[in-house]
Amino acid sequence: MKIGELIQLLDETIANIKIAIIANQNRAFESPHTSYEFTQRALELQEDLDDLMKAREYLSKFDPEDEAENHFSKEELREFLKMLELLRNTDAHVY
């Protein structure tokens, strides 16, 4: 997998997390009984987003045409891709 492809997957995940944050922030105003949970979830997602942005910044230092396997072990890459898949496939409206 090329670094550019990895960045593209990361960008899709970042976009999904941003949507989820907005959805949770909006739902916090629906009811005083659930506002804390949605606010807390939005804060947790913001922490995830911050981590993803740091990862994107780090990856952007590499040539997009480089193979990711040249910079990361197969296990690191597999775990990172698994995490991205989980975050990317999360439906923001479920929150």
Summary of the structure (lengths in Angstrom):
residues: 95
radius of gyration: 15.5
end to end distance: 31.8
largest distance: 50.6
contacts: 250
relative contact order: 0.22
helix: 75%
strand: 2%
